[in-house]
Amino acid sequence: MQPDIKSVTAGEQNEALVEIEREMQRIASPLPEVQVGEFSPPRMFTPHRIRPAEARALFLEALGKEPQLLSKGVTPERAVENVRPVFVPRWLISGDISGKWSATGIETESWEVDCPDCLGSGKVGTGTLRRDCPTCWGSGKEKQTKKSKRPESGEAAAVINESLDNNGSGISLELDLDRSSEPLPIPEADLNSAHFRCIRPTTIYHSAAADTLKNRLATAIEEQAKSTLGKYSRIDGFQFEGETIKSQSAVAVWLYPAYLCSFEGIGAQQFAACDAVTGKISFPKSTSQPATSGKAAEAGKGGEMGRAATSAQTAQAALSASASQGTQQATPASHAPAGTSSRLTIIAVVILLILAGAGWYLWKGHAANAAPDHAPASSSSSAPVKASEKP
């Protein structure tokens, strides 16, 4: 199955792209681009219906309503100077599938009867031993269920005609993706020309889109088949008869037209996108690195200082919390409340006095034990003999 391609002459296509090609050559692309010739055929595109001057006017009006997006000193008129036409890569996927299926539907029927133990009263026992029936929990009713199996079969079919995103630039572009007119084929002679470049894609291989298409077709036909089985409480053994399944699918490259406006925003490079078919303006989120010049750099420094101040406040709170836990933990002097320093000083002095007393006591005991070993021989008289009293 091949996608529908409108038959036009190369001259008509070139006439529609002359101005777009001139703008692409005059202004550098704000995002990485690749040659469309890297894709395998079929390759199609939708021409820019909105001209560059009209796109700049739309951007100017939109930025005038969103001045907070612009960096200080940047005017909307200056921001729209670099408006550039681009092509956004997408995949066109189309296919259909049909087949026969079979399943077993489980139909459940429920009703209530009187509890056989309490005969519907909800109570058992007599006198002081009377209590709620443990079988029915005092309700007096018992639920009865009957399940019936019913074989079901039928045919289902599904059709898919969609497009998939293939934008690998890292910036999500919100476009209307208008398909009111069929895309045009890209002539082989123009595959490497400047106006048939596109924003860098996620992949250039059709296989990724083909796998997605197959999965969507399988999901769609299963949902369509099961929609007729909603009356059943459960479905068992659902399957398709493989020999009855018929499907066909097609994948093609689709270049969708847009305009990009790149300007210096608050702290980072910002982008605005214009759908070149409907004129819708959107401000996608940019993944560019923060700006490092002018006010943007000052803003970055301010952010670093703010984060440093926050870290300091967090550390101070942590120290204060640790000081309040228990009486055995010392409080940092720089965060201690009034009167705490004097109490710590007294405690330190007392500890030093105790240690000094213990040291003196140990030294005294050691000196007493060592004295007999070094004492002179004792005499009968304890008084010392003077030199003048010699015999």
Long-range contacts (C-beta under 8 A, 24 or more apart in sequence): 1-94, 1-95, 1-96, 1-248, 1-249, 1-250, 2-42, 2-250, 3-42, 3-44, 3-92, 3-94, 3-183, 3-250, 3-252, 4-182, 5-42, 5-44, 5-182, 5-183, 5-184, 5-185, 6-181, 6-182, 6-183, 6-184, 6-185, 8-184, 10-187, 10-189, 10-190, 13-47, 13-184, 13-187, 13-190, 14-190, 16-47, 16-48, 17-47, 17-48, 17-195, 19-51, 19-52, 20-47, 20-48, 20-52, 20-85, 20-195, 20-257, 21-193, 21-194, 21-195, 23-52, 23-84, 23-85, 24-84, 24-85, 24-86, 24-194, 24-195, 24-197, 25-194, 27-82, 27-83, 27-84, 28-84, 29-84, 29-86, 29-197, 29-199, 29-260, 30-82, 30-84, 30-260, 30-262, 30-269, 30-271, 31-86, 31-169, 31-171, 31-199, 31-200, 31-260, 32-169, 32-199, 32-200, 33-86, 33-197, 33-198, 33-199, 33-200, 34-197, 34-198, 34-200, 34-201, 34-204, 35-191, 35-192, 35-196, 35-197, 36-87, 36-186, 36-191, 36-192, 36-196, 36-197, 36-198, 36-253, 36-255, 37-191, 37-192, 37-196, 38-204, 39-201, 39-204, 39-253, 40-204, 40-205, 40-206, 40-253, 41-252, 41-253, 42-185, 42-252, 42-253, 43-185, 43-186, 43-191, 43-252, 43-253, 43-255, 44-92, 44-183, 44-184, 44-185, 44-186, 44-252, 44-253, 44-254, 44-255, 45-87, 45-183, 45-184, 45-186, 45-196, 45-254, 45-255, 45-256, 45-257, 46-178, 46-181, 46-183, 46-184, 46-254, 46-255, 46-256, 46-257, 46-277, 47-184, 47-257, 48-85, 48-257, 48-259, 48-276, 48-277, 49-257, 49-276, 49-277, 50-259, 50-274, 50-276, 50-277, 50-279, 52-83, 52-85, 52-259, 54-279, 55-83, 55-85, 55-259, 55-274, 55-276, 56-80, 56-83, 58-274, 58-279, 58-281, 59-83, 59-259, 59-261, 59-272, 59-274, 59-281, 62-272, 62-281, 62-283, 63-261, 63-263, 63-272, 66-283, 68-266, 69-263, 69-265, 69-266, 69-270, 69-283, 70-263, 70-264, 70-265, 70-266, 71-263, 71-264, 71-265, 71-266, 71-291, 71-294, 71-295, 71-296, 72-295, 73-294, 73-295, 74-263, 74-264, 78-263, 79-261, 79-263, 80-261, 82-261, 82-262, 82-263, 83-259, 83-260, 83-261, 83-274, 84-259, 84-260, 84-262, 85-257, 85-258, 85-259, 85-276, 86-198, 86-199, 86-257, 86-258, 86-259, 86-260, 87-196, 87-197, 87-198, 87-199, 87-255, 87-256, 87-257, 87-258, 88-167, 88-173, 88-175, 88-198, 88-199, 88-255, 88-256, 88-257, 88-258, 89-166, 89-167, 89-168, 89-198, 89-199, 89-201, 89-253, 89-254, 89-255, 89-256, 90-163, 90-164, 90-165, 90-166, 90-167, 90-177, 90-253, 90-254, 90-255, 90-256, 91-163, 91-164, 91-166, 91-206, 91-209, 91-251, 91-252, 91-253, 91-254, 92-163, 92-183, 92-250, 92-251, 92-252, 92-253, 92-254, 93-160, 93-161, 93-162, 93-163, 93-164, 93-209, 93-210, 93-212, 93-213, 93-216, 93-249, 93-250, 93-251, 94-160, 94-161, 94-162, 94-249, 94-250, 95-159, 95-160, 95-213, 95-217, 95-247, 95-248, 95-249, 95-250, 96-157, 96-158, 96-159, 96-160, 96-217, 96-247, 96-248, 96-249, 97-157, 97-158, 97-217, 97-218, 97-220, 97-221, 97-245, 97-246, 97-247, 98-155, 98-156, 98-157, 98-158, 98-221, 98-245, 98-246, 98-247, 99-155, 99-156, 99-157, 99-221, 99-240, 99-241, 99-244, 99-245, 99-246, 100-153, 100-154, 100-155, 100-240, 100-241, 100-244, 101-153, 101-154, 101-155, 101-156, 101-225, 101-238, 101-239, 101-240, 101-241, 102-151, 102-152, 102-153, 102-237, 102-238, 102-239, 102-241, 103-151, 103-152, 103-153, 103-229, 103-235, 103-236, 103-237, 103-238, 103-239, 104-149, 104-150, 104-151, 104-152, 104-235, 104-236, 104-237, 105-149, 105-150, 105-151, 105-152, 105-229, 105-231, 105-232, 105-234, 105-235, 105-236, 106-147, 106-148, 106-149, 106-232, 106-233, 106-234, 106-235, 106-236, 107-147, 107-148, 107-149, 107-150, 107-231, 107-232, 107-233, 108-145, 108-146, 108-147, 108-148, 108-233, 108-234, 109-145, 109-146, 109-147, 109-148, 110-143, 110-144, 110-145, 110-146, 111-143, 111-144, 112-141, 112-142, 112-143, 112-144, 113-141, 113-142, 113-144, 114-140, 114-141, 114-142, 115-139, 115-140, 115-141, 115-142, 116-142, 149-236, 150-232, 152-228, 152-229, 154-225, 154-228, 155-244, 156-221, 156-222, 156-224, 156-225, 157-221, 157-224, 158-217, 158-220, 158-221, 158-223, 158-224, 160-213, 160-216, 160-217, 160-220, 162-216, 163-254, 164-209, 164-212, 165-202, 166-201, 166-202, 166-203, 166-209, 167-199, 167-201, 167-202, 168-199, 168-200, 168-201, 168-202, 168-203, 169-199, 169-200, 170-287, 171-271, 171-284, 171-285, 171-286, 171-287, 172-284, 172-285, 173-258, 173-273, 173-282, 173-284, 174-273, 174-280, 174-282, 174-284, 175-256, 175-258, 175-273, 175-275, 175-280, 175-282, 176-275, 176-277, 176-278, 176-280, 177-256, 177-275, 178-275, 178-277, 178-278, 183-252, 183-254, 186-255, 196-255, 198-255, 206-251, 209-251, 210-249, 210-251, 213-249, 213-251, 214-249, 217-247, 217-249, 264-291, 264-296, 266-296, 266-299, 267-291, 267-296, 267-299, 267-300, 268-296
